[in-house]
Amino acid sequence: MNIKTQEEIIQNKINHGFNTTDIAKEFCLLYREVAEAYEAY
């Protein structure tokens, strides 16, 4: 199992164009993904 450091995770998000500054938006996006997974379940 490859455990990434917080710096690697942030860099990966930047490389893929993801938001890294708006925490509220991050939680909204996470909620949406969890809701979709729950719906599929």
N, CA, C and O atoms as a Tripos MOL2 file, in Angstrom:
@<TRIPOS>MOLECULE
protein
  164   163    41     0     0
PROTEIN
NO_CHARGES

@<TRIPOS>ATOM
      1 N           0.8440   -1.1800    0.0000 N.3       1 MET1
      2 CA          0.0000    0.0000    0.0000 C.3       1 MET1
      3 C           0.8820    1.2330    0.0000 C.2       1 MET1
      4 O           1.7990    1.3600    0.8120 O.2       1 MET1
      5 N           0.5950    2.1330   -0.9140 N.am      2 ASN2
      6 CA          1.3810    3.3510   -1.0260 C.3       2 ASN2
      7 C           0.6570    4.4880   -0.3050 C.2       2 ASN2
      8 O          -0.3990    4.9360   -0.7510 O.2       2 ASN2
      9 N           1.2160    4.9450    0.7910 N.am      3 ILE3
     10 CA          0.6210    6.0450    1.5540 C.3       3 ILE3
     11 C           1.2680    7.3460    1.0920 C.2       3 ILE3
     12 O           2.4870    7.5100    1.1570 O.2       3 ILE3
     13 N           0.4310    8.2640    0.6250 N.am      4 LYS4
     14 CA          0.9350    9.5400    0.1290 C.3       4 LYS4
     15 C           0.9560   10.5780    1.2400 C.2       4 LYS4
     16 O           0.1380   10.5520    2.1600 O.2       4 LYS4
     17 N           1.9050   11.4820    1.1290 N.am      5 THR5
     18 CA          1.9680   12.5820    2.0860 C.3       5 THR5
     19 C           0.9620   13.6530    1.6690 C.2       5 THR5
     20 O           0.4860   13.6640    0.5340 O.2       5 THR5
     21 N           0.6550   14.5270    2.5750 N.am      6 GLN6
     22 CA         -0.2880   15.6070    2.2870 C.3       6 GLN6
     23 C           0.2170   16.4590    1.1260 C.2       6 GLN6
     24 O          -0.5800   16.9010    0.2980 O.2       6 GLN6
     25 N           1.5160   16.6950    1.0500 N.am      7 GLU7
     26 CA          2.0760   17.4980   -0.0370 C.3       7 GLU7
     27 C           1.8620   16.8100   -1.3840 C.2       7 GLU7
     28 O           1.5580   17.4740   -2.3760 O.2       7 GLU7
     29 N           2.0160   15.4890   -1.4280 N.am      8 GLU8
     30 CA          1.7920   14.7480   -2.6740 C.3       8 GLU8
     31 C           0.3340   14.8090   -3.1000 C.2       8 GLU8
     32 O           0.0260   14.9180   -4.2870 O.2       8 GLU8
     33 N          -0.5500   14.7380   -2.1310 N.am      9 ILE9
     34 CA         -1.9830   14.7980   -2.4310 C.3       9 ILE9
     35 C          -2.3430   16.1680   -2.9990 C.2       9 ILE9
     36 O          -3.0530   16.2520   -4.0010 O.2       9 ILE9
     37 N          -1.8660   17.2330   -2.3780 N.am     10 ILE10
     38 CA         -2.1440   18.5930   -2.8650 C.3      10 ILE10
     39 C          -1.5670   18.7720   -4.2580 C.2      10 ILE10
     40 O          -2.2260   19.3420   -5.1280 O.2      10 ILE10
     41 N          -0.3470   18.2950   -4.4870 N.am     11 GLN11
     42 CA          0.2750   18.4380   -5.8050 C.3      11 GLN11
     43 C          -0.5080   17.6730   -6.8560 C.2      11 GLN11
     44 O          -0.6510   18.1460   -7.9830 O.2      11 GLN11
     45 N          -1.0120   16.5110   -6.5110 N.am     12 ASN12
     46 CA         -1.8230   15.7270   -7.4400 C.3      12 ASN12
     47 C          -3.0990   16.4860   -7.8020 C.2      12 ASN12
     48 O          -3.5090   16.4960   -8.9630 O.2      12 ASN12
     49 N          -3.7250   17.1210   -6.8090 N.am     13 LYS13
     50 CA         -4.9320   17.9090   -7.0740 C.3      13 LYS13
     51 C          -4.6170   19.0760   -8.0010 C.2      13 LYS13
     52 O          -5.3830   19.3600   -8.9220 O.2      13 LYS13
     53 N          -3.5070   19.7470   -7.7690 N.am     14 ILE14
     54 CA         -3.1090   20.8760   -8.6170 C.3      14 ILE14
     55 C          -2.8430   20.3880  -10.0360 C.2      14 ILE14
     56 O          -3.2620   21.0260  -11.0020 O.2      14 ILE14
     57 N          -2.1490   19.2600  -10.1650 N.am     15 ASN15
     58 CA         -1.8330   18.7100  -11.4870 C.3      15 ASN15
     59 C          -3.0850   18.3720  -12.2870 C.2      15 ASN15
     60 O          -3.0790   18.4490  -13.5160 O.2      15 ASN15
     61 N          -4.1480   18.0000  -11.5990 N.am     16 HIS16
     62 CA         -5.3850   17.6300  -12.2800 C.3      16 HIS16
     63 C          -6.4200   18.7510  -12.3050 C.2      16 HIS16
     64 O          -7.5560   18.5310  -12.7270 O.2      16 HIS16
     65 N          -6.0470   19.9400  -11.8630 N.am     17 GLY17
     66 CA         -6.9250   21.1020  -11.9530 C.3      17 GLY17
     67 C          -8.0050   21.1690  -10.9000 C.2      17 GLY17
     68 O          -8.9940   21.8790  -11.0820 O.2      17 GLY17
     69 N          -7.8470   20.4460   -9.7960 N.am     18 PHE18
     70 CA         -8.8410   20.4820   -8.7390 C.3      18 PHE18
     71 C          -8.6290   21.6900   -7.8350 C.2      18 PHE18
     72 O          -7.5280   22.2330   -7.7420 O.2      18 PHE18
     73 N          -9.7030   22.0960   -7.1760 N.am     19 ASN19
     74 CA         -9.6720   23.2020   -6.2340 C.3      19 ASN19
     75 C          -8.8020   22.8390   -5.0250 C.2      19 ASN19
     76 O          -8.8510   21.7090   -4.5390 O.2      19 ASN19
     77 N          -8.0170   23.7880   -4.5500 N.am     20 THR20
     78 CA         -7.2040   23.5430   -3.3590 C.3      20 THR20
     79 C          -7.3530   24.6300   -2.3070 C.2      20 THR20
     80 O          -6.6580   24.6000   -1.2910 O.2      20 THR20
     81 N          -8.2470   25.5930   -2.5300 N.am     21 THR21
     82 CA         -8.3480   26.7070   -1.5920 C.3      21 THR21
     83 C          -9.7110   26.8620   -0.9310 C.2      21 THR21
     84 O          -9.8000   27.4230    0.1610 O.2      21 THR21
     85 N         -10.7700   26.3810   -1.5650 N.am     22 ASP22
     86 CA        -12.1250   26.5850   -1.0480 C.3      22 ASP22
     87 C         -12.6100   25.3130   -0.3460 C.2      22 ASP22
     88 O         -13.1260   24.3990   -0.9890 O.2      22 ASP22
     89 N         -12.4400   25.2660    0.9700 N.am     23 ILE23
     90 CA        -12.7700   24.0640    1.7380 C.3      23 ILE23
     91 C         -14.2720   23.7700    1.6850 C.2      23 ILE23
     92 O         -14.6600   22.6050    1.5970 O.2      23 ILE23
     93 N         -15.1110   24.7810    1.7350 N.am     24 ALA24
     94 CA        -16.5570   24.5600    1.6650 C.3      24 ALA24
     95 C         -16.9350   23.8780    0.3560 C.2      24 ALA24
     96 O         -17.7610   22.9650    0.3440 O.2      24 ALA24
     97 N         -16.3400   24.3120   -0.7300 N.am     25 LYS25
     98 CA        -16.5990   23.6810   -2.0310 C.3      25 LYS25
     99 C         -16.1290   22.2360   -2.0210 C.2      25 LYS25
    100 O         -16.7990   21.3640   -2.5740 O.2      25 LYS25
    101 N         -14.9840   21.9710   -1.3990 N.am     26 GLU26
    102 CA        -14.4690   20.6030   -1.3020 C.3      26 GLU26
    103 C         -15.4810   19.6950   -0.6040 C.2      26 GLU26
    104 O         -15.7310   18.5800   -1.0610 O.2      26 GLU26
    105 N         -16.0590   20.1650    0.4910 N.am     27 PHE27
    106 CA        -17.0400   19.3610    1.2210 C.3      27 PHE27
    107 C         -18.3110   19.1490    0.4030 C.2      27 PHE27
    108 O         -18.9030   18.0710    0.4480 O.2      27 PHE27
    109 N         -18.7290   20.1640   -0.3390 N.am     28 CYS28
    110 CA        -19.9070   20.0170   -1.1950 C.3      28 CYS28
    111 C         -19.6670   18.9670   -2.2740 C.2      28 CYS28
    112 O         -20.5390   18.1430   -2.5480 O.2      28 CYS28
    113 N         -18.4890   18.9970   -2.8850 N.am     29 LEU29
    114 CA        -18.1650   18.0090   -3.9100 C.3      29 LEU29
    115 C         -18.0780   16.6090   -3.3080 C.2      29 LEU29
    116 O         -18.5410   15.6390   -3.9080 O.2      29 LEU29
    117 N         -17.4850   16.5130   -2.1280 N.am     30 LEU30
    118 CA        -17.4020   15.2210   -1.4520 C.3      30 LEU30
    119 C         -18.7970   14.6970   -1.1290 C.2      30 LEU30
    120 O         -19.0820   13.5170   -1.3320 O.2      30 LEU30
    121 N         -19.6600   15.5680   -0.6300 N.am     31 TYR31
    122 CA        -21.0330   15.1750   -0.3030 C.3      31 TYR31
    123 C         -21.7430   14.6340   -1.5420 C.2      31 TYR31
    124 O         -22.4370   13.6190   -1.4790 O.2      31 TYR31
    125 N         -21.5620   15.3220   -2.6620 N.am     32 ARG32
    126 CA        -22.2080   14.9040   -3.9060 C.3      32 ARG32
    127 C         -21.7380   13.5090   -4.3220 C.2      32 ARG32
    128 O         -22.5440   12.6830   -4.7500 O.2      32 ARG32
    129 N         -20.4420   13.2490   -4.1970 N.am     33 GLU33
    130 CA        -19.9080   11.9380   -4.5590 C.3      33 GLU33
    131 C         -20.4480   10.8420   -3.6430 C.2      33 GLU33
    132 O         -20.7910    9.7530   -4.1020 O.2      33 GLU33
    133 N         -20.5220   11.1380   -2.3500 N.am     34 VAL34
    134 CA        -21.0370   10.1550   -1.3960 C.3      34 VAL34
    135 C         -22.5210    9.9010   -1.6660 C.2      34 VAL34
    136 O         -22.9790    8.7620   -1.5810 O.2      34 VAL34
    137 N         -23.2680   10.9490   -1.9870 N.am     35 ALA35
    138 CA        -24.6920   10.7930   -2.2890 C.3      35 ALA35
    139 C         -24.8980    9.9240   -3.5290 C.2      35 ALA35
    140 O         -25.8080    9.0950   -3.5610 O.2      35 ALA35
    141 N         -24.0630   10.1070   -4.5420 N.am     36 GLU36
    142 CA        -24.1580    9.2870   -5.7450 C.3      36 GLU36
    143 C         -23.8420    7.8250   -5.4240 C.2      36 GLU36
    144 O         -24.5100    6.9190   -5.9220 O.2      36 GLU36
    145 N         -22.8430    7.6050   -4.6080 N.am     37 ALA37
    146 CA        -22.4930    6.2330   -4.2180 C.3      37 ALA37
    147 C         -23.6370    5.5960   -3.4310 C.2      37 ALA37
    148 O         -23.9460    4.4200   -3.6250 O.2      37 ALA37
    149 N         -24.2610    6.3650   -2.5500 N.am     38 TYR38
    150 CA        -25.3820    5.8540   -1.7690 C.3      38 TYR38
    151 C         -26.5600    5.5210   -2.6780 C.2      38 TYR38
    152 O         -27.2080    4.4890   -2.5030 O.2      38 TYR38
    153 N         -26.8370    6.3860   -3.6430 N.am     39 GLU39
    154 CA        -27.9300    6.1350   -4.5900 C.3      39 GLU39
    155 C         -27.6840    4.8490   -5.3650 C.2      39 GLU39
    156 O         -28.6030    4.0570   -5.5760 O.2      39 GLU39
    157 N         -26.4590    4.6470   -5.7820 N.am     40 ALA40
    158 CA        -26.1230    3.4430   -6.5440 C.3      40 ALA40
    159 C         -26.2580    2.1870   -5.6840 C.2      40 ALA40
    160 O         -26.5940    1.1090   -6.1740 O.2      40 ALA40
    161 N         -25.9900    2.3540   -4.3990 N.am     41 TYR41
    162 CA        -26.0990    1.2290   -3.4580 C.3      41 TYR41
    163 C         -27.5300    0.8330   -3.2930 C.2      41 TYR41
    164 O         -27.8320   -0.0950   -2.5420 O.2      41 TYR41
@<TRIPOS>BOND
     1     1     2 1
     2     2     3 1
     3     3     4 2
     4     3     5 am
     5     5     6 1
     6     6     7 1
     7     7     8 2
     8     7     9 am
     9     9    10 1
    10    10    11 1
    11    11    12 2
    12    11    13 am
    13    13    14 1
    14    14    15 1
    15    15    16 2
    16    15    17 am
    17    17    18 1
    18    18    19 1
    19    19    20 2
    20    19    21 am
    21    21    22 1
    22    22    23 1
    23    23    24 2
    24    23    25 am
    25    25    26 1
    26    26    27 1
    27    27    28 2
    28    27    29 am
    29    29    30 1
    30    30    31 1
    31    31    32 2
    32    31    33 am
    33    33    34 1
    34    34    35 1
    35    35    36 2
    36    35    37 am
    37    37    38 1
    38    38    39 1
    39    39    40 2
    40    39    41 am
    41    41    42 1
    42    42    43 1
    43    43    44 2
    44    43    45 am
    45    45    46 1
    46    46    47 1
    47    47    48 2
    48    47    49 am
    49    49    50 1
    50    50    51 1
    51    51    52 2
    52    51    53 am
    53    53    54 1
    54    54    55 1
    55    55    56 2
    56    55    57 am
    57    57    58 1
    58    58    59 1
    59    59    60 2
    60    59    61 am
    61    61    62 1
    62    62    63 1
    63    63    64 2
    64    63    65 am
    65    65    66 1
    66    66    67 1
    67    67    68 2
    68    67    69 am
    69    69    70 1
    70    70    71 1
    71    71    72 2
    72    71    73 am
    73    73    74 1
    74    74    75 1
    75    75    76 2
    76    75    77 am
    77    77    78 1
    78    78    79 1
    79    79    80 2
    80    79    81 am
    81    81    82 1
    82    82    83 1
    83    83    84 2
    84    83    85 am
    85    85    86 1
    86    86    87 1
    87    87    88 2
    88    87    89 am
    89    89    90 1
    90    90    91 1
    91    91    92 2
    92    91    93 am
    93    93    94 1
    94    94    95 1
    95    95    96 2
    96    95    97 am
    97    97    98 1
    98    98    99 1
    99    99   100 2
   100    99   101 am
   101   101   102 1
   102   102   103 1
   103   103   104 2
   104   103   105 am
   105   105   106 1
   106   106   107 1
   107   107   108 2
   108   107   109 am
   109   109   110 1
   110   110   111 1
   111   111   112 2
   112   111   113 am
   113   113   114 1
   114   114   115 1
   115   115   116 2
   116   115   117 am
   117   117   118 1
   118   118   119 1
   119   119   120 2
   120   119   121 am
   121   121   122 1
   122   122   123 1
   123   123   124 2
   124   123   125 am
   125   125   126 1
   126   126   127 1
   127   127   128 2
   128   127   129 am
   129   129   130 1
   130   130   131 1
   131   131   132 2
   132   131   133 am
   133   133   134 1
   134   134   135 1
   135   135   136 2
   136   135   137 am
   137   137   138 1
   138   138   139 1
   139   139   140 2
   140   139   141 am
   141   141   142 1
   142   142   143 1
   143   143   144 2
   144   143   145 am
   145   145   146 1
   146   146   147 1
   147   147   148 2
   148   147   149 am
   149   149   150 1
   150   150   151 1
   151   151   152 2
   152   151   153 am
   153   153   154 1
   154   154   155 1
   155   155   156 2
   156   155   157 am
   157   157   158 1
   158   158   159 1
   159   159   160 2
   160   159   161 am
   161   161   162 1
   162   162   163 1
   163   163   164 2
@<TRIPOS>SUBSTRUCTURE
     1 MET1         2 RESIDUE 1 A MET
     2 ASN2         6 RESIDUE 1 A ASN
     3 ILE3        10 RESIDUE 1 A ILE
     4 LYS4        14 RESIDUE 1 A LYS
     5 THR5        18 RESIDUE 1 A THR
     6 GLN6        22 RESIDUE 1 A GLN
     7 GLU7        26 RESIDUE 1 A GLU
     8 GLU8        30 RESIDUE 1 A GLU
     9 ILE9        34 RESIDUE 1 A ILE
    10 ILE10       38 RESIDUE 1 A ILE
    11 GLN11       42 RESIDUE 1 A GLN
    12 ASN12       46 RESIDUE 1 A ASN
    13 LYS13       50 RESIDUE 1 A LYS
    14 ILE14       54 RESIDUE 1 A ILE
    15 ASN15       58 RESIDUE 1 A ASN
    16 HIS16       62 RESIDUE 1 A HIS
    17 GLY17       66 RESIDUE 1 A GLY
    18 PHE18       70 RESIDUE 1 A PHE
    19 ASN19       74 RESIDUE 1 A ASN
    20 THR20       78 RESIDUE 1 A THR
    21 THR21       82 RESIDUE 1 A THR
    22 ASP22       86 RESIDUE 1 A ASP
    23 ILE23       90 RESIDUE 1 A ILE
    24 ALA24       94 RESIDUE 1 A ALA
    25 LYS25       98 RESIDUE 1 A LYS
    26 GLU26      102 RESIDUE 1 A GLU
    27 PHE27      106 RESIDUE 1 A PHE
    28 CYS28      110 RESIDUE 1 A CYS
    29 LEU29      114 RESIDUE 1 A LEU
    30 LEU30      118 RESIDUE 1 A LEU
    31 TYR31      122 RESIDUE 1 A TYR
    32 ARG32      126 RESIDUE 1 A ARG
    33 GLU33      130 RESIDUE 1 A GLU
    34 VAL34      134 RESIDUE 1 A VAL
    35 ALA35      138 RESIDUE 1 A ALA
    36 GLU36      142 RESIDUE 1 A GLU
    37 ALA37      146 RESIDUE 1 A ALA
    38 TYR38      150 RESIDUE 1 A TYR
    39 GLU39      154 RESIDUE 1 A GLU
    40 ALA40      158 RESIDUE 1 A ALA
    41 TYR41      162 RESIDUE 1 A TYR
